[in-house]
Amino acid sequence: MALLGGFSQAFSMLAQEVIFAARRQKEDDELLQTAEALTEARSVISEFQTSAQPVITLAPRTICPNDKVKPLPGQHAGVAVQYVDAVTGSIVRMNFYGGLRDPLDHRDMHDCDPAMKNNHASRTEEVVSQPVRIDLHIIAMGQIEPFLDIWLNLKPTTIALDTFQYDQQYHKVGNTLPLTDPKIAPAVTCLRGAMRNLMLLVPNPWSPR
């Protein structure tokens, strides 16, 4: 549950910035609707964390043709995590991919950022030019489609909440926090630690070993 816990903390901090802004700008109806949806989303995730008795399954993430982040040599394909509440039947699906070096693949991997020229960054766990995409989807019992979708982008120096969907309504947020912010740093540390451990547990289909 460490991955879900870190995600929840990070999402909560990113959402809080928007909720506070909505309180200051009460005349902005769209911002108020987004803040209300963020508040509901935080409650849904918190309730699952505190009350669920989940059965957890892990698998390599399936690569999609429309992925915005394209793979590089030496990169981990990502991990898909599913939590199924044994009592209510509700499902939380999480996956992360992009920008993560396979800790067990030691091939030299060059960064794609033109600013890096041809220098590789093998000393880092993340690819500078690629964000790590961390997604969460919650499906109610008996349903097929999620009622909550959240997409976070994690970079070496920032974490961002761009968009999310709640109750069939998409909301553009575009809130970014620097990782130097002491409020967000513990959540990101938890996320990175959980992802590192999961990559060691789940075989990487791209690995030559």
Rosetta blueprint (number, residue, H / E / L):
1 M L
2 A H
3 L H
4 L H
5 G H
6 G H
7 F H
8 S H
9 Q H
10 A H
11 F H
12 S H
13 M H
14 L H
15 A H
16 Q H
17 E H
18 V H
19 I H
20 F H
21 A H
22 A H
23 R H
24 R H
25 Q L
26 K L
27 E L
28 D L
29 D H
30 E H
31 L H
32 L H
33 Q H
34 T H
35 A H
36 E H
37 A H
38 L H
39 T H
40 E H
41 A H
42 R H
43 S H
44 V H
45 I H
46 S H
47 E H
48 F H
49 Q H
50 T H
51 S H
52 A L
53 Q L
54 P E
55 V E
56 I E
57 T E
58 L E
59 A E
60 P E
61 R L
62 T L
63 I L
64 C L
65 P L
66 N L
67 D L
68 K L
69 V L
70 K L
71 P L
72 L L
73 P L
74 G L
75 Q E
76 H L
77 A L
78 G L
79 V E
80 A E
81 V E
82 Q E
83 Y E
84 V E
85 D E
86 A L
87 V L
88 T L
89 G L
90 S L
91 I E
92 V E
93 R E
94 M E
95 N E
96 F E
97 Y E
98 G L
99 G L
100 L E
101 R E
102 D L
103 P L
104 L L
105 D L
106 H L
107 R L
108 D L
109 M L
110 H E
111 D L
112 C L
113 D L
114 P H
115 A H
116 M H
117 K L
118 N L
119 N L
120 H E
121 A L
122 S L
123 R L
124 T L
125 E L
126 E E
127 V L
128 V L
129 S L
130 Q L
131 P L
132 V E
133 R E
134 I E
135 D E
136 L E
137 H E
138 I E
139 I E
140 A L
141 M L
142 G L
143 Q L
144 I L
145 E L
146 P L
147 F L
148 L E
149 D E
150 I E
151 W E
152 L E
153 N E
154 L E
155 K L
156 P L
157 T L
158 T E
159 I E
160 A E
161 L E
162 D E
163 T E
164 F E
165 Q E
166 Y E
167 D L
168 Q L
169 Q E
170 Y E
171 H E
172 K E
173 V E
174 G E
175 N E
176 T E
177 L E
178 P E
179 L L
180 T L
181 D L
182 P L
183 K L
184 I L
185 A H
186 P H
187 A H
188 V H
189 T H
190 C H
191 L H
192 R H
193 G H
194 A H
195 M H
196 R H
197 N H
198 L H
199 M H
200 L H
201 L H
202 V L
203 P L
204 N L
205 P L
206 W L
207 S L
208 P L
209 R L
